[in-house]
């Protein structure tokens, strides 16, 4: 029994943030930002918008494309590392906003790889027969946690949300494989140092600016390239496939140079890689479902085609999945 994606959706805030807006605080030129990241602009949420607002709109769009209504949902599995609040779960807030009264709702926190974790959980509920219709959602507002004077992070992150609706497949279409990995020994590569139970908010943590995203860019870049290549081979080898057998590659939209390095090492033609980075930046765990929605919305996907999903993020967490359309 396979779990099939029957609808995708995405949402981004209306506020555009071009490179020139960040050139002052980061002391980089717009051209320099583009060269380092592959990003022309990103979207940042308005002050009155929270992660649940973006997630609700993305899920609403996915439900419409799937021909479903909120009451059809049995579960909402939501990935975020920028929740509305520590609790209740942002998924519960999305459930309430949509009126999805038949669904249980829970959050997953796995940084930029979170959507793959949410997708894996959603798939298991369907394959076990415990649920018929499940939403996997990822929503992020990383702009609230950026030190605009830190070029390592300020120029990368954008805000957005994406969602997919899963149901039991009646044929060969569906999620064929998922592989997930973690390495907590490298948790310091990217993190927000304070704000949790170890270092609660205090005058000291505020003075230290410990509530912003901090990243060891060089080390993270090397680890991301290596792990994405490894997990791509792992998933494809398990299915007896080569990269040339895959019709579309959807990687986490972390950085243009990173995506180019992965594509070169795997000998993937550029036209097979879905790109949203140039318009939306790195939207953390939301980047995979946003890119997937762009792919399905483009009309390029034909029945029976193979789609590879790959992501890497803080934790460290990384993973890959193979989908047949």
Buried (B, 14 or more C-beta within 10 A) or exposed (E): EBBBBBBBBBBBBEBBBEBEBBBEBBEBEBEBBBEBBBBBBBBBBEEEBBBBBBBBBBBBBBBEBBEBEBEBBBBBBBBBBBBBEEEBBBBBBBBBBBEBEEBBBBBBBBBBBBBBBBBBBBBBBBBEEEBBBBBBBBBBBBBBBBBBEBBBBBBBBBBBBBBBBBBBBEEEBBBBBBBBBBEEEBBBBBBBBBBEEEBEEEEEBEEEEBBBBBBBBEEBBEBBBBBBBBBBBBBBEEEEBEBEEBBBBBBBBBBBBBBBBBBEEBEBEEEBBBBBBBBBBBBBBBBBBBBBBBBBBEEEBEEEBBBBBBBBBBBBBBBBBBBBB
